[in-house]
Amino acid sequence: MKYVFIVIVFLVCCGAGYAFSIKYSKRKKFFSSLISLAEKLALEINFSRERLKVLLQNFDDSSKRNLLGIDEKFVEYLDKKCELTQEEVFKKADCLKTDEKEAVLLFLKTLGRSDVENQTKEIESFVTRFEETKKKCDEEQKKYGSLSMKLGVVAGLFCAIILI
């Protein structure tokens, strides 16, 4: 019975380390999907001139999951069902920092506000900003994501040794 309890404590510590590392991978996936969305918008705005709502709804489902619901909230805003506020848009995106939320919200607010040429330039500007943020997310994931996993394992081993 004692060994079962030790294994359970070890697994709980490893699970806690994994839970802390998820935040960093979510941020990385979010910005990757946001960059691909922005690039698709820039391309489609220039060539198909389709409505913004249709472009957002036709975005790739696998990437759409990683956007943490901001695309859905933006479509609701376009339908005039909700406000475009930070609290409303980022309900599911608790892994993002405040300055990142502000940049994404500014991106959403600028969509559809100007002519095609200026809109494309603005989107490209945001893409470069998001790529820089993604690089920071990559670095943080490598540094802190793996660190939290390792700390979880070490904490589990420490607790197991103490209980033995």
N, C-alpha and C positions, 0 to 999 in steps of 0.2 A: 504494500500500500504506500509505503514511504517513497519508493522509486516512481510510482505512478504520479504522486504529488510533485516530485522533483521534475519529471518530464513535463507536467502541465505548467509549472512555473517557468520552465525554460521556454516552452512554446509561447506563453503569454508575453514574455520579455521580447522574444523574436518578433512576435506579432506587433508589439508596440513600436519597435524599430521600423518595421515595414510600414506601419501606418504613418509614421512621420515622414518617411521617404516618398510616399505617394504624392504629397503636396508638390514636390519639385517636379515630378514627372507630369503631373496635371498641367502645371504652368507651361512646361516645355511643349506639350501636345497642344495646348490652347493657342499659343503663339504660332505654332506651325500651321494649324488650321486657319487661324486668322490671316496669316500671310497668304495662304492659298486662296482664301475667300476674296481678299483684296485684289489679288492678281487676276482672279476670274472676273471680278467686277470690272476691273480696268479693261480687260480684253472684251468682255461682252458689251460694255457701254460703248466702246468704239465701233464694234462691228455689227452687233445685232440690234442695238438700241432698244432692247427689251426693257420693260418696266422693272424697277428695282425690286419690287415685291416678288415678282416671278423669278428673278435671278436668285434671290435668297431662298425661295422655296425649292428651287431646282438644284441647290448645292448638294454635293456628294454626302450621302448619309453617314459614312464612316467618319468624315471630317466634321460633320454637323454635330455629332455626339461630343466631340472635343471642345466645341465652342461654349459649352456649359450654359446653354439656353439663351445667350445674348441675341442670337439670330431670331429666335422665336419672339422675344420681347420687342425686337426692332420691327418685326412684321406686325405685331400687335400695335405698336406705335403708328406704323403707316396706316393701319386700319382705324386709327383714332380710338383704340380700346384702352390705352394706358399712356402714362406720361413717360418721357425719356429722361428719367432721373437715375442717379447712380444706385439708389436703393432698389429701384424697381428692376433695372436691367441686370444687376449683379447679385441677385438673390442666391443663385446656385454657385457663383464664382467666388467662393470664400478664400481660395488659394492665391488670388491676385493681390498685389500691393496697391496702395491708394493711388500712387502716381501712375501705375499701369492702368488702373480703372479709369482714371481721368483721361489718359491718352486714347483708350478704346472708345470712351464716351464721346470725345471730341471727334474721333473718326466717324462714328455713327451719325453725329449731328451734322457733319459736313456732306454726307452722302445725299445726292440729289438736289443740292443747293445752287449749283452753277452749271454752266454750259459744258459740253462734252470735253472740250480740250482742257479747260481748267480743272474739271473734275478728275480727269486722268492724271494730271500733274499732281493734284492733291493726294490721290490714292497712291501714286508712286512715292511721294514724300512719306506718307504714313508707312508704306511697306519698308522703306529703309529704316525708319524708327523702330518698327516691329522686329526687323531682322537683328538690330542691335540688342533689343530686349531679349530676343530669343537666344542670342549668344550668351548673354548674362545668365539666362535660365539654364543653359547647357552647363556653364561653369558651376553654377550653384548646385545643380543636380549631381554633377560629378563629385563635388566637394562635400556637400551636406547630405545628399541622398544616400551615398554609400557609407558616409560616416554614421548616420543614424541606424542603418542596417547593422553595421559592425558593433555599434554601441549596444544594440538590442541583444546581439549574440553574446557579447562580453558580459552584459548584465545578467543574462540567463545563466551563463556558466558560473558567474560569481555567486548567484543565488543557489545554484545547484551544489556548489562546493560548500557553501555555508550550511546547507541543509543536510549534507552528508555528514 
